Amino acid sequence: MVVLTASDTAYAIAKATKGFDDLVSFSQVYVDQDKKKYSSSAQPTPTSSFAIHHAPMIGTLDSLTANYNDAVHVCTEHTTLLCTLSPSISVQHSVLKSPIPFVRDRDAVFSQVQRSYVDSKGRQCYAWYRTSLAAVAAPVTACIRATVNSWGSVLVQVTPHTLTQFTVMDVDWSGNVSSWVAARLASKLVAPLTLVGHRASSAPSSATISREPPKVINNARRCAMCRVRPSMGKRDLVVCVACSHVVCQACSDLSVTSPRCLACLLGMRKRNVSVISSTEPLTASSSSSSSMVSTDVDCVTPRTLPACKSTMSHRNRRKLWSSKQPSAVTDLGYVAELYPGAFEADLHCPIWWQVC
């Protein structure tokens, strides 16, 4: 165990708390379209890397928080608890294994904050945040010391079976590291967190969690509707926020903020049609006294009410609308005004003869 002075403890708690609050605020205002802007402005040194991950995933917050430490430790080789500053803040030392054989491993000493809270919309949330501490003496290892500027994740329970994950990582790897190696190190730490909720919800207990690196959801799953598995270079599988099924972009509607599969969209449209048809008699009875529409005709048109209501879609109702239309009565009163003596003559004589 490492013992910190009072000033170092106060500084570590203040730094971790401020970073945690900034992470939560950033997750609420983040927009996916500005991802490149954040990535280009957050690399002060050539050896640092910045990564953002924002996507929905399957799982519940209760099962996720119960097994979250075991799932996060998959991306690290060894983690040691140095000291505890508060019930939710601790100081840890982790060894980050390099994905490249000829690149040395990195280690970092950081303070970690883990808290559960309720956001302004009443949704259950869980977040953790890590930042480096330079005043703490770390164990002697053969690794290169890395600096964790900011590394955290925010999980929001959107639906009973769907979560939204927002992960940000800004790490300076130090040493002689090229840009592509730094990108590989960053993706190795961010990518495994995408399936934490799915693995935690499907595992019966923390003892049965697999220690193998989790696969990317796009390569391990098929589309629930067309059953097509995307290729290695494509990342076009999304999780429906309504039914939690994994579907491709061709079978989902990406125009809305939250992706939904076509089956859920079709069900919502049919439900809206049934609700509209059930409320039509109330609106028609209130407006029948002031309108010129008559409900006594035998045909069915968009302005008249059919004899019976149903929950048919617009395609089937269009057939009813295109049925027999009411025949309009032609007014011939202008003939008597043009030819006033035509109707006073002998009825047995043709009208055209009398006019001539």
C-alpha positions in Angstrom: 0.0 0.0 0.0 1.1 3.5 -0.8 0.6 6.3 1.7 0.0 9.8 0.4 0.3 13.1 2.2 -2.7 15.2 3.0 -1.9 17.7 0.2 -1.3 15.0 -2.4 -4.6 13.3 -1.3 -6.6 16.5 -1.6 -5.0 17.2 -5.0 -5.7 13.7 -6.3 -9.3 13.9 -5.2 -9.9 17.3 -6.7 -8.3 16.3 -10.0 -10.3 13.1 -10.3 -13.6 14.7 -9.3 -13.1 17.6 -11.8 -12.3 15.1 -14.6 -15.3 13.0 -13.8 -17.6 15.9 -13.9 -16.1 17.1 -17.2 -16.5 13.6 -18.7 -20.2 13.4 -17.7 -20.8 16.9 -19.2 -19.0 16.0 -22.4 -21.1 12.9 -22.8 -24.3 14.9 -22.7 -23.3 17.4 -25.4 -21.3 15.1 -27.7 -22.4 14.8 -31.3 -21.1 12.1 -33.6 -20.6 14.5 -36.5 -17.9 16.4 -34.5 -15.7 13.3 -33.9 -13.0 14.3 -36.3 -12.9 17.8 -34.8 -12.2 16.4 -31.4 -9.6 13.9 -32.6 -7.6 16.5 -34.6 -7.5 19.0 -31.7 -6.6 16.6 -28.8 -3.1 15.4 -29.9 -0.5 17.8 -28.5 2.4 15.3 -28.9 3.2 12.8 -31.7 3.2 9.9 -29.2 -0.2 10.6 -27.8 -3.5 9.1 -29.1 -7.1 10.1 -28.8 -10.1 7.9 -29.3 -13.9 8.3 -28.9 -16.5 5.5 -28.9 -20.2 6.2 -28.8 -22.7 3.4 -29.7 -25.6 1.5 -28.2 -25.2 -2.1 -26.9 -27.2 -4.9 -25.4 -27.3 -5.3 -21.6 -28.5 -4.1 -18.3 -26.8 -1.7 -15.9 -27.1 -4.0 -12.9 -25.4 -7.0 -14.5 -22.8 -4.7 -16.1 -21.7 -3.0 -12.9 -21.5 -6.4 -11.1 -18.9 -7.8 -13.6 -17.4 -4.6 -15.0 -14.1 -4.8 -13.2 -13.5 -8.3 -14.6 -14.4 -7.2 -18.1 -12.2 -4.1 -18.1 -9.2 -6.1 -16.8 -9.3 -8.1 -20.1 -7.5 -5.3 -21.9 -4.8 -5.0 -19.2 -2.2 -7.5 -18.1 -2.0 -6.7 -14.4 -3.7 -4.2 -12.1 -2.7 -3.4 -8.5 -4.6 -1.4 -6.0 -2.1 1.0 -4.3 -4.4 2.9 -2.0 -8.0 4.1 -1.4 -8.6 7.9 -1.2 -12.4 7.7 -0.7 -15.2 5.1 -1.1 -15.4 5.9 -4.8 -11.8 7.0 -5.6 -8.8 4.8 -5.6 -5.2 4.8 -6.8 -4.2 1.9 -9.1 -1.2 0.7 -11.2 -1.9 -1.1 -14.4 0.3 -2.7 -17.1 -0.9 -2.2 -20.6 0.2 -5.0 -22.9 1.4 -3.9 -26.3 -0.3 -5.5 -29.4 3.0 -5.3 -31.3 5.8 -7.8 -30.5 8.7 -5.3 -30.9 7.0 -2.5 -28.9 7.5 -2.5 -25.2 4.6 -2.6 -22.8 3.4 0.5 -21.0 2.4 1.0 -17.4 0.5 3.8 -15.7 -0.4 5.0 -12.2 -3.8 6.7 -12.1 -6.6 7.6 -9.8 -9.9 6.0 -10.7 -13.5 7.2 -9.9 -16.5 4.9 -10.1 -20.0 6.3 -9.4 -23.6 5.5 -10.2 -26.0 8.4 -10.6 -29.3 9.5 -12.2 -29.3 12.0 -15.0 -31.7 14.9 -15.6 -34.0 12.6 -17.5 -34.4 10.1 -14.7 -32.2 7.4 -16.3 -29.8 5.2 -14.4 -26.2 5.9 -15.3 -22.8 4.5 -14.4 -19.4 6.2 -15.1 -15.8 5.7 -14.3 -12.8 8.0 -15.0 -9.0 7.6 -14.8 -6.2 10.2 -14.8 -2.5 9.8 -14.0 -0.8 10.8 -10.8 2.8 11.8 -11.0 3.4 12.1 -7.2 2.8 8.4 -6.5 5.8 6.0 -6.5 4.8 3.0 -8.8 6.3 -0.5 -8.6 9.5 -1.0 -10.5 8.8 -2.7 -13.8 10.5 -3.0 -17.2 7.7 -1.1 -18.9 7.7 2.5 -20.2 5.7 4.9 -18.1 2.6 6.3 -19.9 0.6 9.3 -19.0 -3.2 8.9 -18.9 -4.5 12.4 -19.5 -8.2 11.3 -19.6 -9.7 7.9 -19.8 -13.3 7.2 -18.9 -16.7 5.8 -19.9 -20.3 6.7 -19.3 -23.1 4.1 -19.5 -26.8 5.2 -19.7 -29.7 2.8 -19.4 -31.8 3.9 -22.4 -34.3 1.0 -22.5 -34.8 -2.0 -20.1 -32.5 -4.0 -22.4 -30.3 -1.4 -24.2 -27.5 0.8 -23.0 -25.6 3.7 -24.5 -21.9 3.8 -24.0 -19.7 6.8 -24.4 -15.9 6.2 -24.0 -13.1 8.8 -24.3 -9.4 8.0 -24.1 -6.4 10.4 -24.3 -3.1 8.8 -23.4 0.5 9.8 -24.0 2.5 6.6 -24.6 5.9 8.2 -24.3 9.1 6.6 -25.8 9.6 5.9 -29.5 6.1 5.1 -30.8 4.8 5.7 -34.3 1.3 7.1 -35.0 -0.1 3.8 -36.2 1.2 1.9 -33.1 -0.3 4.5 -30.9 -3.6 4.1 -32.8 -3.5 0.3 -32.3 -2.8 0.8 -28.6 -5.8 3.1 -28.2 -8.2 0.9 -30.2 -7.1 -2.1 -28.1 -8.3 -0.3 -25.0 -11.5 1.2 -26.4 -12.8 -1.6 -28.7 -13.2 -4.4 -26.0 -15.6 -2.1 -24.0 -18.2 -2.3 -26.8 -19.3 -5.8 -25.8 -19.0 -5.5 -22.1 -22.8 -5.2 -21.6 -23.5 -8.1 -23.9 -21.0 -10.4 -22.2 -22.0 -9.4 -18.7 -25.8 -9.9 -19.4 -25.2 -13.3 -21.0 -22.8 -14.6 -18.3 -24.4 -16.3 -15.3 -21.7 -15.2 -12.8 -18.4 -13.4 -12.7 -16.5 -16.7 -12.3 -17.6 -17.9 -15.8 -16.6 -14.8 -17.7 -14.3 -15.7 -20.6 -10.8 -14.3 -20.4 -10.4 -14.4 -24.2 -10.3 -11.0 -26.0 -13.9 -10.1 -26.9 -14.7 -10.0 -30.6 -16.1 -7.0 -32.4 -19.9 -7.2 -32.6 -19.9 -6.7 -36.4 -17.7 -9.7 -37.1 -19.3 -12.0 -34.5 -22.9 -11.5 -35.3 -25.3 -11.6 -38.2 -28.2 -9.4 -39.1 -31.3 -10.5 -37.4 -33.5 -9.8 -40.4 -31.5 -10.7 -43.6 -29.0 -13.0 -41.8 -26.0 -11.4 -43.6 -22.7 -11.2 -41.9 -20.7 -8.1 -42.8 -17.2 -8.5 -44.2 -14.0 -7.7 -42.2 -13.7 -4.1 -43.6 -17.3 -3.1 -42.9 -18.8 -1.9 -39.6 -22.4 -1.5 -40.5 -24.2 -3.5 -37.7 -26.3 -1.5 -35.2 -28.4 -2.5 -32.3 -32.1 -1.7 -32.4 -33.1 0.4 -29.3 -36.6 -1.1 -29.3 -36.1 -4.9 -29.6 -32.3 -5.1 -29.0 -31.7 -7.1 -32.1 -28.5 -6.6 -34.2 -29.4 -5.5 -37.7 -27.4 -4.1 -40.7 -27.8 -0.6 -42.1 -30.0 -1.9 -45.0 -32.5 -3.3 -42.5 -32.5 -0.3 -40.1 -33.6 3.4 -40.3 -30.6 5.6 -39.5 -32.4 8.8 -40.2 -33.5 9.0 -36.6 -31.3 9.6 -33.6 -31.7 6.1 -32.2 -31.4 3.2 -34.7 -34.5 1.0 -35.1 -35.0 -2.1 -37.3 -37.6 -2.1 -40.0 -39.8 -4.6 -38.1 -40.2 -2.2 -35.2 -40.8 0.7 -37.5 -43.5 -1.2 -39.3 -45.1 -2.1 -36.0 -45.1 1.5 -34.9 -46.8 2.7 -38.1 -49.5 0.1 -37.8 -50.1 1.1 -34.2 -50.3 4.7 -35.2 -52.9 3.9 -37.9 -55.0 1.9 -35.4 -54.9 4.9 -32.9 -55.9 7.4 -35.7 -58.8 5.2 -36.9 -60.1 4.8 -33.3 -60.1 8.6 -32.8 -61.7 9.5 -36.1 -65.4 9.0 -35.0 -64.9 11.5 -32.1 -63.5 14.2 -34.4 -66.0 13.5 -37.2 -69.0 13.8 -34.8 -67.8 17.1 -33.4 -67.2 18.7 -36.8 -70.3 17.3 -38.7 -72.6 20.1 -37.6 -70.3 22.8 -39.0 -69.1 21.0 -42.2 -70.8 20.3 -45.5 -69.7 16.6 -45.4 -72.6 14.1 -45.3 -72.2 10.6 -43.8 -75.3 9.2 -45.5 -73.7 8.3 -48.7 -73.1 4.7 -49.6 -69.5 5.1 -50.9 -66.3 5.4 -48.8 -64.0 8.4 -49.5 -61.3 10.1 -47.5 -63.9 12.6 -46.3 -66.5 10.1 -45.2 -66.7 7.5 -42.5 -66.8 3.8 -43.4 -69.4 1.5 -41.9 -66.9 -0.4 -39.8 -63.4 0.5 -38.5 -60.3 -1.7 -38.8 -56.6 -1.5 -38.2 -55.6 -1.9 -41.9 -52.6 -0.1 -43.2 -52.7 2.8 -45.6 -52.1 0.5 -48.6 -55.3 -1.4 -47.9 -57.3 1.7 -47.0 -56.3 3.3 -50.3 -58.4 0.6 -52.1 -61.4 1.7 -50.1 -60.7 5.4 -50.9 -60.5 4.6 -54.6 -64.0 3.0 -54.7 -67.2 4.5 -56.0 -67.2 8.3 -55.8 -70.5 10.3 -55.3 -71.9 11.6 -58.6 -72.2 15.4 -58.7 -75.6 16.9 -59.7 -75.3 19.3 -62.7 -77.2 22.5 -62.4 -79.0 23.4 -65.7 -80.8 26.5 -64.5 -78.9 28.7 -66.9 -80.8 27.2 -69.9 -84.1 28.7 -68.8 -82.4 32.1 -68.4 -80.9 32.1 -71.9 -84.1 30.7 -73.6 -87.1 32.0 -71.6 -89.7 30.9 -74.2 -88.4 27.4 -74.8 -90.2 25.8 -72.0 -93.5 27.7 -72.6 -94.1 26.2 -76.1 -95.6 23.0 -77.1 -93.9 20.1 -75.3 -94.4 17.8 -78.3 -92.3 20.0 -80.6 -88.6 19.7 -80.4 -86.8 22.4 -78.5 -84.3 23.1 -81.2 -87.2 23.7 -83.7 -88.8 26.2 -81.3 -85.6 28.1 -80.8 -85.1 28.4 -84.5 
